Amino acid sequence: MPLDTTPLLAQLAGIVGDGGLITGDAMSPLATDVYRRLEMPLAVVRPQNVEALQAVVRATAEAGIALSVRGGGASYTDGYVPRDAGQVLVDLSRLNRIITINEEDAFVTVEAGVTWAELKAALDARGLRTPFWGPFSGLLATIGGSVSQNSISHGSGAYGISAESVLSVDVVTADGNLLSTGSAAVGSSPFSRHYGPDLTGLFTGDCGALGIKARVTLALQRQRAAHRPISFAFPDFDHLHEAMRLVSFDRLDESGFALDGALSQGQIARQDRAGAQFGMALSILRSSPSLASGIVQLGKAALSARRDLGSAPYMVHYIVEGVDDGEVKGRLNRMRELLGPLGREIPGTVPAVVRSMPFAPFYNTLGPAGERWVPVHGVLPHSNTKPFDKALAAFLAERSAEMKRLGVWTGTMFSVPNASGFLYEIAIYWPDVITDYHRQVVPADYLEKLPKYPENLEARAYVHQLKYDLVALYGQFGAIHYQIGKAYPYLDRLSGPTAALLRSLKAQLDPQGRISPGVLGL
């Protein structure tokens, strides 16, 4: 006999108040990630504070209902989409308060639903920042979600992934209790991560499998006003990889990323459709160290950006920061020494735009011609990166005819989140109907300009298998993954004792397996 969930829904509505409980078709955009939807939830619940979150967890525990957990919804690895019908989807977007900015003790505590853009605005007013300060999707991506996913981007060149900036977390466990880590675990302020075993680290990168993050405390530091962009073009991947490895080894950049020619061309097409050139120009002027340098940057952009973006097989883009312009210039000179023999310097238009508009609208959740998009990535040891690239070329060549027939194409993006590893991301595009997710997050005026495609089940199925095969290829070269969700293997790859430890932790924190079932393979 089906479970009568009416009493539970009434109880949840009473906990979260007006606008906090969503059912029916209105759930669809929230229950779909960038890639797809699995099952529709019983309801979407939006707790308005930490106490309400605890009450929601207790109520669903008493009813025996499983939970999935959504942050900003900017992921694409099935992490928050319910695996099974009848789950409750907990949306943390209303946990959006910045609780403490403690400049003296150098930390900031936020609720998990605060976006990186919201935090940046609050800290900019004080001349402060966190070491890692958000992914490119920071308009919607939340701090709790990014910490759960081991996100990278802004600040990663100097400070690593999101997890490395976290001091403490407050986590709601499956019984509704609140667990604190770091110095906060003994009743002190959350000023230190390290007091005994690193329990904070346990909850970073867990994709919500071990509990629901309610609050996150990040390290604070003063902003560095001196900054300059720099870009280089390379004739092939081997030269690009060596250049990025050398820059990371010397720890010269604040942030950096590279694109192949296909993705660079796609960026040009997106800008044309968005009509974004004027806005970008104003942003470059606002963020440049001086009006003169901003005008010079705009001049370079006008003269040669399209030529370089449209012709170079590979390009890397860096933002370099320092306490003053002398430090920045010293770092730039060292970059030129290292990269000059490998490639050629080109105008730093792309990183200048990124520095001025770090959190762009969600144009990139679709291809440049409105195609569906999903990325697949791996973080490889440098020694395996070039062999992987050659294996990938053979892999794609073998499938090129079928991909062409179905309209499936790929591009690649790269970054170096630490000196020991190279992030190699493959973006897959295919013609297909867009989802309710896209209709919610992509600006409507931009969507209107894009081509429209009918439902394409054949191409969609091909891409799903292609993703699976690519993940297997990464595994052959010893790659690991961030943003694991349900899309990447984790538990099955662990050695016996390590897998047993993870299972025991899950059993202690969530004995019924109700929190984010399927995530991490649990």
C-alpha positions as CSV (number, residue, x, y, z in Angstrom):
1,M,0.0,0.0,0.0
2,P,1.5,3.4,-1.0
3,L,2.7,5.5,1.9
4,D,0.3,8.4,2.8
5,T,2.6,11.4,2.7
6,T,-0.1,14.0,3.3
7,P,0.7,14.4,7.0
8,L,4.4,14.7,6.3
9,L,3.8,17.4,3.7
10,A,1.6,19.3,6.1
11,Q,4.2,19.0,8.8
12,L,7.0,20.3,6.4
13,A,4.8,23.2,5.3
14,G,4.4,24.2,8.9
15,I,8.1,24.1,9.5
16,V,9.2,26.1,6.5
17,G,6.3,28.6,6.2
18,D,5.0,30.4,3.2
19,G,6.9,29.7,0.0
20,G,9.0,27.1,1.6
21,L,7.3,24.0,0.2
22,I,7.0,23.3,-3.5
23,T,5.1,20.5,-5.2
24,G,3.9,19.6,-8.6
25,D,5.4,20.9,-11.9
26,A,7.0,23.8,-10.2
27,M,9.6,21.4,-8.9
28,S,11.0,20.5,-12.3
29,P,13.6,23.2,-12.7
30,L,14.9,22.5,-9.2
31,A,15.0,18.7,-9.6
32,T,17.0,19.0,-12.8
33,D,20.7,19.8,-13.0
34,V,22.7,21.1,-15.9
35,Y,22.7,17.7,-17.5
36,R,19.5,15.9,-16.8
37,R,16.7,14.9,-14.3
38,L,16.4,11.5,-12.8
39,E,13.2,11.2,-10.7
40,M,10.8,13.9,-9.5
41,P,10.9,14.4,-5.7
42,L,7.9,14.2,-3.4
43,A,8.4,17.8,-2.6
44,V,11.1,20.6,-2.6
45,V,11.6,22.0,0.9
46,R,13.3,25.4,1.4
47,P,14.2,25.8,5.1
48,Q,14.5,29.4,6.2
49,N,17.1,28.9,8.9
50,V,19.3,26.3,10.5
51,E,16.7,25.3,13.1
52,A,14.1,24.7,10.3
53,L,16.7,22.6,8.4
54,Q,17.1,20.5,11.5
55,A,13.4,20.1,12.0
56,V,13.0,19.1,8.3
57,V,15.6,16.4,8.7
58,R,14.0,15.1,11.9
59,A,10.5,15.0,10.3
60,T,11.6,13.1,7.3
61,A,13.6,10.7,9.5
62,E,10.5,9.9,11.5
63,A,8.6,9.3,8.2
64,G,11.5,7.2,6.7
65,I,11.9,9.5,3.7
66,A,15.2,10.0,2.0
67,L,16.7,13.5,1.3
68,S,18.7,14.9,-1.6
69,V,20.3,18.3,-1.1
70,R,20.5,21.2,-3.5
71,G,22.7,24.3,-3.3
72,G,22.7,26.7,-6.2
73,G,22.0,24.0,-8.8
74,A,25.1,24.7,-10.9
75,S,26.4,21.1,-11.0
76,Y,26.0,18.4,-13.7
77,T,26.9,15.1,-12.0
78,D,23.5,14.0,-10.6
79,G,24.6,15.1,-7.1
80,Y,21.4,16.7,-6.0
81,V,18.9,15.2,-8.4
82,P,16.8,12.5,-6.6
83,R,17.8,9.0,-7.6
84,D,14.5,7.5,-6.5
85,A,10.9,8.8,-6.6
86,G,9.5,9.9,-3.3
87,Q,12.5,11.6,-1.9
88,V,12.4,15.1,-0.5
89,L,14.7,17.6,-2.2
90,V,16.1,20.1,0.3
91,D,16.9,23.4,-1.3
92,L,19.3,25.5,0.8
93,S,18.9,28.8,-1.1
94,R,17.0,30.5,1.8
95,L,19.9,29.8,4.1
96,N,21.5,33.0,2.8
97,R,22.8,35.0,5.7
98,I,26.3,36.2,6.2
99,I,26.7,35.6,9.9
100,T,30.1,37.0,10.9
101,I,32.8,38.9,9.2
102,N,35.6,38.8,11.8
103,E,38.5,40.8,10.4
104,E,40.6,40.6,13.6
105,D,40.5,36.8,13.7
106,A,40.5,36.5,9.9
107,F,37.4,34.4,9.2
108,V,33.9,34.8,7.8
109,T,31.0,32.5,8.6
110,V,28.1,32.2,6.3
111,E,25.0,30.0,5.9
112,A,25.4,27.3,3.3
113,G,23.0,29.0,0.8
114,V,25.0,32.2,0.4
115,T,26.3,32.6,-3.2
116,W,29.9,33.5,-4.0
117,A,28.6,36.7,-5.6
118,E,26.8,37.7,-2.5
119,L,29.8,37.0,-0.3
120,K,32.2,38.9,-2.7
121,A,29.9,42.0,-2.6
122,A,30.0,42.0,1.2
123,L,33.7,41.5,1.4
124,D,34.6,44.0,-1.4
125,A,33.0,46.8,0.7
126,R,35.7,46.1,3.3
127,G,38.6,45.4,1.0
128,L,38.6,41.7,2.0
129,R,38.4,38.3,0.3
130,T,38.6,34.6,0.9
131,P,41.6,32.8,-0.5
132,F,39.5,30.7,-2.9
133,W,36.6,33.0,-3.8
134,G,34.3,31.1,-6.1
135,P,33.7,29.2,-9.3
136,F,32.8,30.9,-12.6
137,S,29.2,30.0,-11.8
138,G,29.3,32.1,-8.6
139,L,26.1,34.1,-9.5
140,L,24.2,31.0,-8.5
141,A,26.7,28.6,-7.0
142,T,26.6,28.5,-3.2
143,I,29.4,28.2,-0.7
144,G,27.9,25.1,0.8
145,G,27.6,23.4,-2.6
146,S,31.1,24.4,-3.7
147,V,32.7,23.1,-0.5
148,S,30.7,19.9,-1.0
149,Q,32.0,19.6,-4.6
150,N,35.6,20.6,-4.2
151,S,35.1,23.5,-6.7
152,I,37.9,25.3,-8.4
153,S,38.4,28.6,-10.3
154,H,39.0,32.1,-8.7
155,G,42.0,32.0,-6.5
156,S,42.8,28.3,-7.3
157,G,46.2,29.2,-8.8
158,A,47.4,30.6,-5.5
159,Y,45.3,28.8,-3.0
160,G,43.9,25.6,-4.4
161,I,40.4,24.2,-4.4
162,S,37.5,25.5,-2.3
163,A,38.2,23.0,0.5
164,E,41.5,24.5,1.2
165,S,40.0,27.8,2.3
166,V,37.5,26.2,4.8
167,L,38.2,26.5,8.5
168,S,35.0,24.9,10.0
169,V,31.6,23.6,9.0
170,D,28.4,23.1,10.9
171,V,26.7,19.9,9.6
172,V,23.2,18.6,10.2
173,T,23.4,14.9,10.5
174,A,20.7,12.4,9.6
175,D,19.1,12.5,13.1
176,G,18.8,16.3,12.9
177,N,21.6,17.1,15.3
178,L,24.2,19.8,14.6
179,L,27.9,18.8,14.4
180,S,30.7,21.4,14.3
181,T,34.3,20.9,13.3
182,G,37.6,22.6,13.9
183,S,38.0,24.8,16.9
184,A,34.2,25.2,17.0
185,A,33.9,21.6,18.0
186,V,35.0,22.5,21.5
187,G,32.8,25.6,21.8
188,S,35.4,28.1,20.7
189,S,35.0,30.4,17.7
190,P,35.6,28.7,14.3
191,F,39.0,30.4,13.9
192,S,41.0,27.3,13.3
193,R,40.6,24.2,11.2
194,H,43.2,22.1,12.9
195,Y,42.6,20.8,16.4
196,G,43.2,17.0,16.4
197,P,42.2,15.0,13.3
198,D,41.0,17.2,10.4
199,L,37.2,16.7,10.8
200,T,36.6,19.7,8.6
201,G,38.2,18.0,5.7
202,L,35.9,15.0,6.2
203,F,33.0,17.1,5.0
204,T,34.7,18.7,2.0
205,G,34.2,17.0,-1.3
206,D,31.6,14.6,0.2
207,C,28.8,15.9,-2.1
208,G,26.5,16.0,0.9
209,A,26.7,12.2,1.5
210,L,27.8,12.5,5.1
211,G,25.5,15.3,6.2
212,I,23.9,18.6,5.2
213,K,26.1,21.7,5.6
214,A,24.3,24.4,7.4
215,R,27.1,26.9,8.0
216,V,30.6,27.3,6.5
217,T,33.5,29.3,7.9
218,L,36.2,30.5,5.5
219,A,39.6,32.1,6.0
220,L,39.8,35.9,5.3
221,Q,42.6,38.0,3.9
222,R,43.1,41.5,2.6
223,Q,42.5,42.0,-1.2
224,R,45.5,42.7,-3.3
225,A,44.7,45.7,-5.5
226,A,47.6,45.3,-7.9
227,H,46.7,42.9,-10.8
228,R,47.4,42.3,-14.5
229,P,46.2,39.8,-17.1
230,I,48.5,37.8,-19.4
231,S,47.7,35.3,-22.1
232,F,49.8,33.0,-24.3
233,A,49.0,30.9,-27.4
234,F,50.6,27.5,-28.2
235,P,50.9,25.4,-31.3
236,D,49.9,22.1,-29.6
237,F,48.8,20.5,-26.3
238,D,52.3,19.4,-25.2
239,H,53.6,22.9,-25.2
240,L,50.5,24.2,-23.4
241,H,50.7,21.5,-20.7
242,E,54.4,22.2,-20.0
243,A,53.7,25.9,-19.8
244,M,50.9,25.4,-17.2
245,R,53.0,23.0,-15.2
246,L,55.9,25.4,-15.0
247,V,53.7,28.3,-13.9
248,S,52.0,26.3,-11.2
249,F,55.3,24.8,-10.0
250,D,56.6,28.4,-9.4
251,R,53.1,29.4,-8.0
252,L,53.0,32.6,-10.1
253,D,49.3,33.1,-10.8
254,E,46.2,34.0,-8.8
255,S,43.9,32.2,-11.3
256,G,44.4,30.6,-14.7
257,F,42.7,28.4,-17.2
258,A,43.3,27.3,-20.8
259,L,41.0,26.6,-23.8
260,D,41.4,24.8,-27.0
261,G,40.4,26.4,-30.3
262,A,36.9,25.0,-30.3
263,L,35.9,26.5,-27.0
264,S,37.6,29.8,-27.8
265,Q,35.5,30.1,-30.9
266,G,32.4,29.2,-28.9
267,Q,33.2,32.1,-26.5
268,I,33.2,34.5,-29.5
269,A,29.8,33.2,-30.7
270,R,28.3,33.6,-27.2
271,Q,29.5,37.2,-26.9
272,D,28.0,38.1,-30.3
273,R,24.6,36.6,-29.4
274,A,24.6,38.2,-26.0
275,G,25.6,41.6,-27.3
276,A,28.1,41.7,-24.5
277,Q,31.0,43.7,-25.9
278,F,29.9,47.1,-24.5
279,G,29.3,45.8,-21.0
280,M,32.6,44.0,-21.0
281,A,34.4,47.1,-22.1
282,L,32.9,49.0,-19.2
283,S,33.8,46.2,-16.8
284,I,37.4,46.2,-18.0
285,L,37.7,49.9,-17.4
286,R,36.2,49.6,-13.9
287,S,38.5,46.8,-12.8
288,S,41.8,48.0,-14.4
289,P,44.5,49.3,-12.1
290,S,44.2,52.7,-13.8
291,L,42.2,54.3,-16.5
292,A,45.2,54.4,-18.9
293,S,45.8,50.6,-18.5
294,G,42.1,50.0,-19.1
295,I,42.1,51.9,-22.3
296,V,45.3,50.1,-23.5
297,Q,43.6,46.8,-22.7
298,L,40.5,47.8,-24.7
299,G,42.7,48.8,-27.6
300,K,44.4,45.5,-27.6
301,A,41.1,43.8,-27.5
302,A,39.7,45.7,-30.5
303,L,42.8,45.1,-32.6
304,S,43.6,41.4,-32.1
305,A,41.3,39.5,-29.7
306,R,39.2,37.9,-32.5
307,R,42.3,37.1,-34.5
308,D,44.0,35.3,-31.7
309,L,40.9,33.6,-30.3
310,G,39.9,32.4,-33.7
311,S,43.3,31.0,-34.8
312,A,45.3,29.6,-31.9
313,P,45.0,25.8,-31.3
314,Y,45.5,26.4,-27.5
315,M,45.5,29.4,-25.3
316,V,46.2,30.0,-21.6
317,H,44.9,32.9,-19.6
318,Y,46.2,34.1,-16.3
319,I,45.4,36.8,-13.7
320,V,48.4,37.8,-11.7
321,E,48.1,39.7,-8.4
322,G,50.5,41.2,-5.9
323,V,50.8,43.7,-3.1
324,D,52.0,46.3,-5.6
325,D,52.6,46.6,-9.3
326,G,56.3,45.8,-8.8
327,E,55.5,42.4,-7.4
328,V,53.0,41.8,-10.3
329,K,55.5,42.8,-12.9
330,G,58.1,40.5,-11.4
331,R,55.7,37.6,-11.6
332,L,54.8,38.5,-15.2
333,N,58.5,38.7,-16.2
334,R,59.1,35.2,-14.7
335,M,56.1,33.9,-16.7
336,R,57.5,35.3,-19.9
337,E,60.9,33.7,-19.2
338,L,59.2,30.3,-18.7
339,L,56.5,30.5,-21.4
340,G,58.3,32.5,-24.1
341,P,60.2,29.5,-25.5
342,L,57.0,27.4,-25.6
343,G,54.5,29.8,-27.1
344,R,53.8,33.4,-27.9
345,E,52.3,36.1,-25.8
346,I,48.9,37.5,-27.0
347,P,46.7,40.3,-25.6
348,G,45.3,39.4,-22.3
349,T,41.8,40.3,-23.2
350,V,40.1,37.1,-21.9
351,P,41.6,37.2,-18.4
352,A,40.9,41.0,-18.2
353,V,37.2,40.2,-18.9
354,V,37.2,37.4,-16.4
355,R,38.8,39.7,-13.7
356,S,36.1,42.3,-14.4
357,M,33.2,39.9,-14.6
358,P,34.2,36.9,-12.5
359,F,30.6,35.6,-12.3
360,A,29.1,35.6,-15.7
361,P,25.4,34.9,-16.6
362,F,24.7,31.2,-17.3
363,Y,25.2,31.4,-21.1
364,N,27.7,28.5,-20.9
365,T,25.1,25.9,-19.7
366,L,24.3,25.7,-23.4
367,G,26.5,25.5,-26.4
368,P,27.3,28.5,-28.6
369,A,24.5,27.5,-31.0
370,G,22.1,26.5,-28.3
371,E,23.2,22.8,-28.1
372,R,23.0,20.9,-24.9
373,W,26.2,20.8,-22.8
374,V,27.8,18.5,-20.3
375,P,31.4,18.4,-19.2
376,V,33.5,15.4,-18.1
377,H,36.8,15.9,-16.3
378,G,39.7,14.2,-14.6
379,V,42.6,15.4,-12.6
380,L,45.7,13.7,-13.7
381,P,49.3,13.5,-12.5
382,H,51.4,15.6,-14.8
383,S,53.4,12.5,-15.8
384,N,50.2,10.9,-17.2
385,T,48.7,14.0,-18.8
386,K,50.4,13.9,-22.2
387,P,49.8,10.2,-22.7
388,F,46.1,10.7,-21.8
389,D,45.8,13.5,-24.4
390,K,47.2,11.2,-27.1
391,A,44.8,8.4,-26.0
392,L,41.9,10.8,-26.0
393,A,42.7,11.9,-29.6
394,A,42.6,8.2,-30.7
395,F,39.4,7.7,-28.7
396,L,37.7,10.6,-30.4
397,A,39.1,9.7,-33.9
398,E,37.6,6.2,-33.6
399,R,34.1,7.7,-32.9
400,S,34.3,10.8,-35.2
401,A,32.0,9.5,-37.9
402,E,29.2,8.6,-35.6
403,M,29.7,11.9,-33.6
404,K,29.5,13.9,-36.8
405,R,26.3,12.0,-37.9
406,L,24.7,12.9,-34.6
407,G,25.9,16.4,-34.4
408,V,28.0,15.7,-31.3
409,W,31.2,17.7,-30.8
410,T,33.7,18.4,-28.0
411,G,36.1,21.1,-26.8
412,T,38.5,21.1,-23.9
413,M,39.4,23.3,-21.0
414,F,42.3,23.0,-18.6
415,S,43.5,24.3,-15.3
416,V,46.1,23.4,-12.6
417,P,44.5,23.4,-9.2
418,N,47.8,22.4,-7.5
419,A,51.3,21.9,-8.6
420,S,51.0,18.1,-8.7
421,G,47.9,17.7,-10.8
422,F,46.4,18.8,-14.1
423,L,42.6,19.2,-14.6
424,Y,41.6,18.1,-18.1
425,E,37.9,18.8,-18.8
426,I,36.1,17.7,-22.0
427,A,32.9,19.6,-22.9
428,I,30.4,17.6,-24.9
429,Y,27.7,19.3,-27.0
430,W,24.8,17.8,-28.9
431,P,21.6,19.1,-30.5
432,D,18.6,18.4,-28.2
433,V,15.7,20.1,-26.6
434,I,16.5,22.3,-23.6
435,T,15.1,21.6,-20.2
436,D,13.2,23.5,-17.5
437,Y,16.5,24.1,-15.8
438,H,17.8,26.0,-18.8
439,R,14.6,28.0,-19.1
440,Q,15.1,29.1,-15.5
441,V,18.8,30.0,-15.3
442,V,19.7,31.2,-18.9
443,P,18.7,34.8,-19.5
444,A,15.5,34.9,-21.5
445,D,16.7,37.4,-24.0
446,Y,19.8,35.3,-24.8
447,L,17.6,32.1,-25.1
448,E,15.5,33.9,-27.7
449,K,18.5,34.3,-30.0
450,L,19.5,30.7,-29.9
451,P,18.5,28.0,-32.5
452,K,15.9,25.5,-31.2
453,Y,16.2,21.7,-31.5
454,P,13.6,18.9,-31.2
455,E,14.0,16.1,-28.7
456,N,17.0,14.0,-29.8
457,L,16.9,10.7,-27.9
458,E,19.5,9.0,-30.1
459,A,22.1,11.7,-29.6
460,R,21.3,12.0,-25.9
461,A,21.8,8.2,-25.4
462,Y,25.1,8.4,-27.4
463,V,26.4,11.2,-25.2
464,H,25.5,9.3,-22.0
465,Q,27.5,6.3,-23.2
466,L,30.3,8.6,-24.3
467,K,30.5,10.1,-20.8
468,Y,30.7,6.6,-19.3
469,D,33.5,5.6,-21.7
470,L,35.4,8.8,-21.1
471,V,35.3,8.3,-17.3
472,A,36.7,4.8,-17.9
473,L,39.5,6.3,-20.1
474,Y,40.4,8.7,-17.3
475,G,40.6,5.9,-14.9
476,Q,43.1,4.1,-17.1
477,F,45.5,7.0,-16.5
478,G,45.0,7.3,-12.8
479,A,42.8,10.3,-12.8
480,I,40.7,11.4,-9.9
481,H,37.6,13.7,-9.9
482,Y,36.0,16.6,-8.2
483,Q,32.2,17.1,-8.0
484,I,31.8,13.3,-7.9
485,G,28.0,13.2,-7.3
486,K,26.6,10.0,-8.8
487,A,28.4,10.4,-12.2
488,Y,32.0,9.4,-11.2
489,P,33.0,6.1,-9.5
490,Y,34.4,6.6,-6.0
491,L,33.5,3.9,-3.4
492,D,34.2,1.1,-5.9
493,R,37.7,2.5,-6.7
494,L,38.8,2.6,-3.0
495,S,41.0,-0.1,-1.6
496,G,39.3,-2.5,0.8
497,P,40.3,-0.9,4.2
498,T,39.6,2.6,2.9
499,A,36.2,1.6,1.5
500,A,35.4,0.0,4.9
501,L,36.3,3.2,6.7
502,L,34.0,5.3,4.4
503,R,31.1,2.9,4.9
504,S,31.6,3.0,8.7
505,L,31.6,6.8,8.7
506,K,28.4,6.8,6.6
507,A,26.8,4.3,9.0
508,Q,27.7,6.4,12.0
509,L,26.5,9.6,10.6
510,D,23.5,8.3,8.5
511,P,22.7,4.7,9.6
512,Q,19.6,4.4,7.4
513,G,21.4,5.8,4.3
514,R,18.7,8.6,4.0
515,I,21.0,11.5,3.1
516,S,21.9,11.8,-0.6
517,P,21.5,8.1,-1.5
518,G,23.7,7.1,-4.4
519,V,26.2,9.9,-4.0
520,L,29.9,8.7,-3.8
521,G,28.5,5.2,-4.5
522,L,27.0,5.0,-1.0
